[in-house]
Amino acid sequence: MIDKSNHKDLPKKDVAAAWAVHAFTASGIVLGFLALVAILEGDRIAAFLWLGLALFVDGIDGTLARRARVSEVTPQFDGATLDNVIDYFTYVVVPAMMVYWFDLVPAGWETATAAGIMAVSLYTFANAGMKTSDYYFAGFPALWNLVVLYFHIMQSDPWINLTVIAICGVLTFVPWKYVHPLRVRDWRAVTIPMTILWGGTTLRLLIVSKDDTALDASPIIFWRWVAASAYFLVICVLRSVRPEAGEAGD
């Protein structure tokens, strides 16, 4: 039971700060909805930009929540549940709609693929062991927003897209490790600048690839983007082959 009397004695500024963080987190659902509207209007670039803002909110709201001690100040409101609901919408539902609406997979596969993405991702969000003790994700962490973003920038063939989606679906159940760019301490001094580089180059390529391929439109930016992407891939592979703490002696 929550001792509401103690909660009432908390400084008003602390309570206000905690609720402000919850409101900030909740803004992600609005951004996701705007992305969905952009999809229905056929504006792929706008959809990605709204999803990018939602990704930014999700990337920093956890840090803000810990600083504001939201679990202590507002114990009656589960911020983690709020975050998961919004993440499922912006990371899974909206990208699945993009796969369906923009014909990113071969004709006849749109409905099954979008439904499969949403179904498989339920395992991710219900998996109690989704995060390791050092804050890596175990199993593909339903980053479908990034998957469809790569499809757009690379302008890959629908059959290749379908194959990649199938592989990511299988990897959902394989305990490979995936880095959280802000929470993982390994190589953080390099990871954060690489995250900024990836974000900046992605934004640039997203804009220029509207009328031309990313490689043709901006080759220097493209290869910097590839290098940043490769960095995260290497970090994930290195962590996947490294045993969990306490496993080495088993």
C-alpha positions as CSV (number, residue, x, y, z in Angstrom):
1,M,0.0,0.0,0.0
2,I,1.2,3.5,-0.8
3,D,1.5,5.9,2.1
4,K,-0.4,8.8,0.6
5,S,0.3,11.0,3.6
6,N,4.0,11.0,2.8
7,H,3.2,11.7,-0.8
8,K,1.3,14.8,0.2
9,D,4.3,16.1,2.2
10,L,6.5,16.2,-0.9
11,P,7.6,19.6,-2.2
12,K,5.2,20.8,-4.8
13,K,8.1,21.5,-7.2
14,D,9.1,17.8,-7.0
15,V,5.5,16.7,-7.8
16,A,5.3,19.2,-10.6
17,A,8.6,18.0,-12.1
18,A,7.5,14.4,-12.0
19,W,4.2,15.1,-13.7
20,A,6.0,17.2,-16.3
21,V,8.2,14.3,-17.1
22,H,5.2,12.1,-17.5
23,A,3.7,14.7,-19.8
24,F,6.9,14.8,-21.8
25,T,6.8,11.0,-22.2
26,A,3.1,11.2,-23.2
27,S,3.9,13.6,-26.0
28,G,5.4,10.6,-27.8
29,I,1.9,9.3,-28.6
30,V,1.0,12.6,-30.2
31,L,4.1,12.5,-32.3
32,G,3.3,8.9,-33.3
33,F,-0.2,9.9,-34.3
34,L,1.1,12.8,-36.4
35,A,3.4,10.2,-38.1
36,L,0.4,8.0,-38.8
37,V,-1.5,11.0,-40.3
38,A,1.5,11.7,-42.5
39,I,1.5,8.1,-43.7
40,L,-2.2,8.3,-44.7
41,E,-1.4,11.5,-46.5
42,G,1.4,9.8,-48.4
43,D,4.2,12.0,-46.9
44,R,6.9,9.5,-46.1
45,I,9.5,12.2,-45.1
46,A,7.1,13.9,-42.6
47,A,6.3,10.5,-41.1
48,F,9.9,9.8,-40.5
49,L,10.5,13.2,-39.0
50,W,7.6,12.8,-36.6
51,L,9.0,9.3,-35.7
52,G,12.4,10.9,-35.2
53,L,11.0,13.3,-32.7
54,A,9.3,10.5,-30.9
55,L,12.6,8.6,-30.8
56,F,14.3,11.6,-29.3
57,V,11.6,11.9,-26.6
58,D,12.0,8.2,-25.8
59,G,15.7,8.5,-25.7
60,I,15.9,11.1,-23.0
61,D,12.7,10.7,-21.0
62,G,14.2,7.8,-18.9
63,T,17.1,10.0,-17.8
64,L,14.6,12.8,-16.9
65,A,12.4,10.3,-15.0
66,R,15.3,9.1,-12.9
67,R,16.4,12.7,-12.1
68,A,12.9,13.6,-11.1
69,R,12.5,10.4,-9.1
70,V,9.1,9.8,-10.7
71,S,8.6,6.4,-9.2
72,E,9.0,7.9,-5.7
73,V,7.2,11.1,-6.2
74,T,4.2,9.7,-8.2
75,P,4.1,6.1,-7.1
76,Q,0.4,5.8,-8.1
77,F,1.3,6.4,-11.8
78,D,3.4,3.8,-13.6
79,G,5.6,5.6,-16.0
80,A,7.2,2.4,-17.3
81,T,3.8,1.2,-18.5
82,L,3.1,4.5,-20.1
83,D,6.4,4.4,-21.9
84,N,5.8,0.8,-23.2
85,V,2.4,1.7,-24.5
86,I,3.8,4.6,-26.5
87,D,6.8,2.7,-27.6
88,Y,4.7,-0.1,-29.0
89,F,2.7,2.4,-31.1
90,T,5.7,4.4,-32.4
91,Y,8.2,1.6,-32.7
92,V,5.8,-1.1,-34.0
93,V,2.4,0.0,-35.1
94,V,3.3,3.1,-37.1
95,P,6.3,1.4,-38.9
96,A,4.1,-1.6,-39.6
97,M,1.6,0.8,-41.2
98,M,4.5,2.2,-43.3
99,V,5.3,-1.3,-44.6
100,Y,1.7,-1.8,-45.5
101,W,1.0,1.7,-46.9
102,F,4.1,2.4,-48.9
103,D,4.5,-1.1,-50.5
104,L,7.9,-1.7,-48.9
105,V,7.4,-5.5,-49.4
106,P,6.3,-7.4,-52.5
107,A,2.7,-7.1,-53.6
108,G,0.4,-9.5,-51.7
109,W,2.7,-9.6,-48.6
110,E,1.8,-6.2,-47.1
111,T,-1.0,-7.3,-44.7
112,A,0.8,-10.5,-43.5
113,T,4.1,-8.7,-43.0
114,A,2.6,-5.8,-41.1
115,A,0.5,-8.1,-38.9
116,G,3.6,-10.3,-38.3
117,I,5.6,-7.3,-37.2
118,M,3.0,-6.4,-34.6
119,A,2.5,-10.0,-33.4
120,V,6.2,-10.8,-33.0
121,S,6.9,-7.5,-31.2
122,L,4.4,-8.5,-28.5
123,Y,7.0,-10.9,-27.3
124,T,9.6,-8.1,-26.9
125,F,7.3,-6.0,-24.8
126,A,6.2,-8.9,-22.6
127,N,9.7,-10.3,-22.2
128,A,10.8,-9.7,-18.6
129,G,14.4,-10.4,-19.6
130,M,14.5,-7.9,-22.4
131,K,17.3,-6.0,-20.8
132,T,20.6,-7.3,-19.4
133,S,22.2,-6.2,-16.2
134,D,24.4,-3.8,-18.1
135,Y,21.4,-2.3,-20.0
136,Y,21.8,-4.0,-23.4
137,F,18.7,-5.4,-25.0
138,A,18.5,-9.1,-25.3
139,G,16.9,-10.1,-28.6
140,F,15.9,-7.7,-31.4
141,P,14.3,-4.8,-29.5
142,A,11.4,-4.1,-32.0
143,L,13.3,-1.2,-33.6
144,W,11.0,-1.4,-36.6
145,N,11.1,2.4,-37.0
146,L,14.8,2.2,-37.7
147,V,14.3,-0.8,-40.0
148,V,11.9,1.0,-42.3
149,L,14.1,4.1,-42.1
150,Y,17.0,2.0,-43.5
151,F,14.7,0.7,-46.2
152,H,13.9,4.3,-47.2
153,I,17.5,5.6,-47.2
154,M,18.9,2.5,-49.0
155,Q,15.8,2.3,-51.4
156,S,16.2,-1.5,-51.1
157,D,14.2,-4.0,-53.2
158,P,10.9,-5.2,-51.6
159,W,12.1,-8.8,-51.6
160,I,15.2,-7.7,-49.7
161,N,13.0,-5.8,-47.3
162,L,10.8,-8.8,-46.7
163,T,13.9,-11.0,-46.0
164,V,15.3,-8.4,-43.5
165,I,12.0,-8.3,-41.7
166,A,11.8,-12.0,-41.5
167,I,15.4,-12.2,-40.1
168,C,14.6,-9.4,-37.5
169,G,11.5,-11.4,-36.5
170,V,13.6,-14.5,-35.8
171,L,16.2,-12.4,-34.0
172,T,13.5,-11.3,-31.6
173,F,13.8,-14.7,-30.0
174,V,17.6,-15.0,-30.2
175,P,19.4,-13.5,-27.1
176,W,21.9,-11.4,-29.1
177,K,22.7,-8.1,-27.4
178,Y,21.8,-4.7,-28.8
179,V,23.2,-1.5,-27.4
180,H,21.2,1.2,-25.8
181,P,23.2,4.3,-27.0
182,L,22.6,6.3,-23.8
183,R,22.4,3.8,-20.9
184,V,25.2,1.3,-21.8
185,R,28.5,2.3,-20.2
186,D,30.7,0.3,-22.5
187,W,32.4,2.7,-24.9
188,R,30.0,5.5,-23.8
189,A,32.6,8.2,-24.6
190,V,32.5,7.0,-28.2
191,T,28.9,5.8,-28.5
192,I,27.3,9.2,-27.6
193,P,29.3,11.1,-30.3
194,M,28.6,8.3,-32.8
195,T,24.9,8.6,-31.9
196,I,25.0,12.3,-32.7
197,L,26.8,11.6,-35.9
198,W,24.3,8.9,-36.9
199,G,21.4,11.2,-36.1
200,G,22.8,14.1,-38.0
201,T,23.7,12.1,-41.1
202,T,20.4,10.3,-41.0
203,L,18.5,13.6,-41.0
204,R,20.5,14.8,-44.0
205,L,20.1,11.6,-46.0
206,L,16.4,11.5,-45.2
207,I,16.0,14.9,-46.8
208,V,18.2,14.4,-49.9
209,S,17.0,10.9,-50.6
210,K,13.5,12.2,-51.4
211,D,14.5,12.8,-55.0
212,D,17.6,10.7,-55.5
213,T,19.5,7.8,-53.9
214,A,21.3,8.8,-50.7
215,L,24.7,7.6,-52.1
216,D,24.3,9.7,-55.3
217,A,22.9,12.8,-53.6
218,S,25.5,13.0,-50.8
219,P,28.2,10.3,-50.9
220,I,30.3,11.8,-48.1
221,I,27.4,12.0,-45.7
222,F,26.3,8.5,-46.8
223,W,29.6,6.9,-46.0
224,R,29.7,8.6,-42.6
225,W,26.2,7.3,-41.9
226,V,27.4,3.8,-42.9
227,A,30.4,4.1,-40.6
228,A,28.2,5.2,-37.7
229,S,25.9,2.3,-38.4
230,A,28.8,-0.2,-38.6
231,Y,30.0,1.1,-35.2
232,F,26.8,0.1,-33.5
233,L,26.8,-3.3,-35.3
234,V,30.3,-4.0,-34.0
235,I,29.4,-3.0,-30.4
236,C,26.4,-5.4,-30.5
237,V,28.5,-8.3,-31.9
238,L,31.2,-7.8,-29.3
239,R,28.7,-7.8,-26.5
240,S,26.8,-10.8,-27.9
241,V,29.9,-13.0,-27.8
242,R,30.9,-11.8,-24.3
243,P,29.4,-13.9,-21.5
244,E,27.1,-12.3,-18.9
245,A,28.7,-11.4,-15.5
246,G,29.0,-14.6,-13.6
247,E,28.7,-16.9,-16.7
248,A,32.4,-17.2,-17.4
249,G,33.1,-19.4,-14.5
250,D,30.0,-21.7,-15.0
